[in-house]
Amino acid sequence: MVTIASIARAGEGLPNARTESVADLVLTSRENEKRMQAKNSAKDDVEVPTLQPSQAYPQQKTAKQKFAFAPLLLQISAPLFGIALLILIWEIIAVKNGSFPSPWVTLQEAIKIFSDPFYQKGPNDQGIGWNIYASLKRVAVGFGLAALVGIPTGFLIGRFKFLYAMFSPIISLLKPVSPLAWLPIGLLVFKAAHPAAIWCIFICSIWPMIINTAIGVQRVPQDYMNVARVLNLSEWKIMTRILFPAVLPYLLTGVRLSIGTAWLVIVAAEMLTGGVGIGFWVWDEWNNLNVPHIIIAIVVIGSVGLILEQTLVAVARAFTYDDVAN
């Protein structure tokens, strides 16, 4: 590379006639170097545009948009396919067995039933709406009594080891007993069908609340109890300020299991006790050999149970950080 110093050294040995040309070369070289420096600085000042991922890969963004609704589509289509499969199996059974009603025949009967669900033509001839209402009233009374007794009992059993050891064998013995086995005891004690049905609901739905509440109390961290002892809190404050908030998720799980058990029990109890109720309505339709109405009652019983359970699941999610939609 030719530099100013090399040109100057080369011009030292030249005659005086070439002195002016050498000086011109030196001046030209300096101007060229200044121009090159200016060009380099201009290049450094130029910003190189950078592409965002969405600009560099437009096809990838399109693919993401294309599959954005895939989970929602799966969530909707999967239950629809399941219902369609159930109806298909139902139709095949109806074709093979002439006494079994088809889905279309059952749908026509359902339209007739729900066109006037609250008619009354006598004490034993009422619409399906009144029968569901009567069953829900019995469930509410029996379930409410079970909650009033079972939740405090669960707190006490979980809080004190002596009570846990005393009641544990009793609960283990009575919990597996069938709901219908308690019905004769209720009829013997209460001398009437209505309180006997409520008794069955009470005795069968109390166990999940007792067990889950007691387990929740036993799983409270020991550090919480140590702090309560340091602060010298009373037993009432320990129950309300420490145990109840910590046990609430377990308690709501027990309540959710109990409401399902209560709705299951009332249908079986009403079949035997009679009167107004969805269980008695099913048994009465069987005596009349009205199979479409029985299928409609099965769907109604399942729908009401699902609504009750999902309502309690929503309440449990609102009061706990844990995942309780098992």
C-alpha positions in Angstrom: 0.0 0.0 0.0 1.4 3.4 -1.0 1.5 5.8 2.0 2.4 9.5 2.2 5.7 8.7 4.0 6.8 6.3 1.2 6.0 8.8 -1.4 7.9 11.5 0.4 10.9 9.2 0.8 10.8 8.4 -2.9 10.7 12.1 -3.8 13.7 13.0 -1.7 16.2 11.8 -4.3 14.5 13.4 -7.4 15.7 16.6 -9.1 14.1 20.0 -8.4 12.1 19.7 -11.6 10.0 16.9 -10.1 9.5 18.6 -6.7 6.2 20.1 -7.6 4.8 16.8 -9.0 5.8 15.0 -5.8 4.1 17.6 -3.8 1.0 17.1 -5.9 1.1 13.4 -5.3 1.4 13.8 -1.6 -1.6 16.2 -1.6 -3.7 13.8 -3.7 -2.8 10.9 -1.5 -4.0 12.8 1.6 -7.3 13.7 -0.1 -7.8 10.1 -1.1 -7.3 8.9 2.5 -9.8 11.5 3.8 -12.3 10.3 1.2 -11.8 6.7 2.3 -12.2 7.6 6.0 -15.4 9.5 5.2 -16.8 6.5 3.3 -16.0 4.1 6.1 -17.6 6.3 8.7 -20.7 6.6 6.5 -20.9 2.8 6.3 -20.7 2.5 10.1 -23.6 5.0 10.5 -25.9 3.0 8.2 -28.3 0.8 10.3 -28.8 -2.7 9.0 -32.6 -3.5 9.1 -33.4 -6.6 11.2 -36.4 -8.8 10.5 -38.7 -9.9 13.3 -39.5 -13.6 13.6 -43.0 -12.9 12.2 -41.5 -11.1 9.2 -38.8 -13.7 8.6 -41.1 -16.6 8.8 -44.6 -15.6 7.6 -45.5 -19.2 6.9 -44.9 -20.2 10.5 -47.3 -17.5 11.7 -49.9 -18.7 9.3 -49.6 -22.3 10.6 -50.0 -21.1 14.2 -53.1 -19.2 13.3 -54.4 -22.2 11.4 -54.1 -24.6 14.4 -55.2 -22.0 17.0 -58.7 -23.4 17.2 -57.6 -27.1 17.2 -58.0 -27.5 21.0 -61.4 -25.8 21.0 -62.5 -27.9 18.1 -61.4 -31.1 19.9 -63.1 -30.0 23.1 -66.4 -29.6 21.2 -66.2 -32.4 18.7 -65.1 -35.2 21.2 -68.3 -35.1 23.3 -70.5 -34.8 20.2 -68.9 -38.0 18.8 -69.4 -39.7 22.2 -73.1 -38.8 22.2 -73.5 -39.9 18.6 -71.9 -43.2 19.4 -74.3 -43.7 22.3 -77.3 -43.0 20.1 -76.0 -45.4 17.5 -75.6 -48.2 20.0 -79.1 -47.3 21.3 -80.6 -47.5 17.8 -78.9 -50.9 17.2 -80.4 -52.3 20.4 -83.8 -51.0 19.5 -83.6 -52.7 16.0 -82.6 -56.0 17.6 -85.2 -55.8 20.4 -88.6 -54.7 19.3 -89.8 -53.9 22.8 -87.0 -51.4 23.4 -87.9 -47.9 22.2 -85.8 -46.2 19.6 -84.2 -42.7 20.1 -86.8 -41.1 17.9 -89.7 -42.6 19.8 -88.1 -41.5 23.1 -87.6 -38.0 21.8 -91.3 -37.7 20.8 -92.3 -38.9 24.3 -89.9 -36.4 25.9 -91.5 -33.5 23.9 -94.9 -34.5 25.2 -93.7 -34.8 28.8 -91.8 -31.5 28.9 -94.6 -29.7 27.2 -96.5 -29.7 30.5 -94.1 -30.9 33.3 -96.1 -29.4 36.2 -99.6 -30.8 35.6 -101.5 -32.2 38.6 -104.3 -34.8 38.3 -104.1 -36.3 41.7 -101.7 -37.1 44.5 -100.1 -39.9 42.5 -100.5 -38.4 39.1 -98.3 -35.4 38.7 -95.9 -34.0 36.1 -92.2 -34.9 36.0 -91.4 -31.3 37.2 -93.2 -31.8 40.5 -91.5 -35.2 41.0 -88.0 -33.7 40.5 -88.9 -30.9 42.9 -90.1 -33.3 45.6 -86.9 -35.3 45.3 -84.7 -32.2 45.4 -86.5 -31.1 48.6 -85.7 -34.4 50.3 -82.1 -34.2 49.1 -81.8 -30.7 50.5 -83.1 -31.6 53.9 -81.1 -34.9 54.3 -77.9 -33.3 52.8 -78.2 -30.2 55.0 -78.6 -32.3 58.2 -75.6 -34.4 57.1 -73.5 -31.3 56.7 -74.6 -29.8 60.0 -73.5 -33.0 61.8 -70.7 -34.3 59.6 -68.5 -31.2 59.1 -68.1 -30.4 62.9 -67.6 -34.1 63.6 -64.9 -34.2 61.0 -63.1 -31.3 62.6 -63.2 -32.8 66.0 -62.1 -36.3 64.8 -59.2 -34.7 62.9 -58.2 -32.4 65.7 -58.1 -34.9 68.6 -56.4 -38.2 68.4 -58.6 -39.8 71.0 -61.7 -39.0 69.1 -60.1 -40.3 65.9 -59.2 -43.6 67.5 -62.7 -43.9 69.0 -64.7 -43.1 65.8 -62.5 -44.7 63.2 -63.7 -48.3 63.7 -67.4 -47.1 63.7 -67.0 -45.2 60.5 -65.1 -48.1 58.8 -68.0 -50.5 59.8 -71.0 -48.3 58.8 -69.6 -46.6 55.7 -69.9 -49.6 53.3 -73.5 -50.4 54.2 -75.9 -50.2 51.3 -78.3 -47.3 51.4 -81.4 -49.5 51.1 -80.3 -51.4 54.2 -80.9 -48.3 56.2 -84.5 -47.8 54.9 -86.2 -50.4 57.2 -84.5 -48.8 60.2 -85.9 -45.4 59.1 -89.4 -46.9 58.6 -89.3 -48.6 62.0 -88.1 -45.5 63.8 -90.1 -42.7 62.0 -93.2 -44.7 61.1 -93.5 -42.8 57.8 -92.0 -43.0 54.3 -91.0 -39.3 53.9 -88.7 -39.1 57.0 -87.4 -42.5 56.3 -86.1 -41.4 52.9 -84.5 -38.3 54.4 -82.9 -40.6 57.0 -81.4 -42.7 54.2 -79.9 -39.6 52.6 -78.5 -38.4 55.9 -76.8 -41.6 56.9 -75.3 -42.3 53.5 -74.1 -38.7 52.7 -72.5 -38.0 56.1 -69.5 -40.2 55.7 -67.7 -38.4 52.8 -67.9 -35.1 54.7 -66.6 -36.6 58.0 -63.7 -38.4 56.4 -62.5 -35.6 54.0 -62.8 -33.0 56.7 -60.9 -35.1 59.2 -58.1 -35.8 56.7 -57.9 -32.1 55.9 -57.4 -31.2 59.6 -54.7 -33.9 60.0 -52.8 -32.5 57.0 -52.6 -29.0 58.3 -48.8 -28.1 58.6 -47.5 -28.5 62.1 -45.9 -25.0 61.8 -49.3 -23.5 61.8 -50.2 -25.2 65.1 -46.8 -24.2 66.6 -47.5 -20.6 65.8 -51.0 -20.9 67.4 -49.4 -22.2 70.6 -46.8 -19.4 70.6 -49.6 -16.8 70.3 -51.7 -18.7 72.9 -54.8 -18.8 70.7 -58.0 -20.3 72.0 -59.4 -23.5 70.5 -62.2 -21.5 68.8 -59.6 -19.2 67.1 -57.5 -22.2 66.0 -60.6 -23.7 64.4 -61.8 -20.5 62.7 -58.6 -18.8 61.8 -56.2 -21.7 61.1 -58.0 -25.0 60.5 -61.0 -23.8 58.5 -59.2 -22.0 55.8 -56.6 -24.8 55.4 -59.3 -27.5 55.5 -61.7 -25.8 53.1 -60.5 -27.6 49.9 -60.9 -31.0 51.6 -64.2 -30.0 53.0 -65.6 -29.0 49.7 -64.4 -32.2 48.1 -66.4 -34.1 50.8 -69.4 -32.0 50.1 -69.2 -32.7 46.4 -69.0 -36.5 47.0 -71.9 -36.3 49.5 -74.3 -34.5 47.1 -73.7 -37.2 44.5 -74.4 -39.9 47.0 -77.5 -38.2 48.3 -79.0 -37.9 44.8 -78.2 -41.5 44.1 -79.8 -42.7 47.4 -83.1 -40.7 47.0 -83.9 -42.4 43.7 -83.6 -45.9 45.2 -85.4 -44.9 48.4 -88.4 -43.4 46.6 -88.8 -46.6 44.5 -89.6 -48.4 47.8 -91.4 -45.7 49.8 -93.7 -44.4 47.1 -95.3 -40.9 47.0 -94.1 -38.1 44.8 -90.6 -38.2 43.6 -88.5 -39.1 40.6 -87.7 -42.5 42.0 -91.4 -43.3 42.5 -92.1 -41.9 39.0 -89.7 -44.3 37.4 -91.2 -47.3 39.3 -94.7 -46.2 38.4 -93.8 -46.0 34.7 -92.3 -49.5 34.9 -95.5 -50.8 36.4 -97.3 -49.3 33.4 -94.6 -50.8 31.0 -93.8 -47.3 29.7 -90.2 -47.9 28.8 -89.7 -44.5 26.9 -90.6 -42.7 30.1 -88.1 -44.7 32.1 -85.3 -43.8 29.7 -86.4 -40.1 29.9 -86.2 -40.4 33.7 -82.7 -41.9 33.5 -81.5 -38.9 31.4 -83.2 -36.4 33.7 -81.6 -38.0 36.8 -78.2 -38.0 35.3 -78.6 -34.4 34.1 -79.7 -33.1 37.6 -76.8 -35.0 39.2 -74.3 -33.5 36.8 -75.6 -30.0 37.4 -75.4 -30.4 41.2 -71.8 -31.8 41.0 -70.5 -29.2 38.6 -72.0 -26.4 40.7 -70.1 -27.6 43.7 -66.9 -28.0 41.6 -67.3 -24.4 40.6 -67.7 -23.4 44.3 -64.6 -25.4 45.2 -62.5 -23.8 42.5 -63.5 -20.3 43.8 -62.3 -21.1 47.3 -59.0 -23.0 46.7 -55.9 -22.7 44.7 -55.7 -26.4 44.2 -57.1 -28.3 41.2 -60.3 -30.0 42.4 -62.1 -31.1 38.8 -61.2 -34.8 39.3 
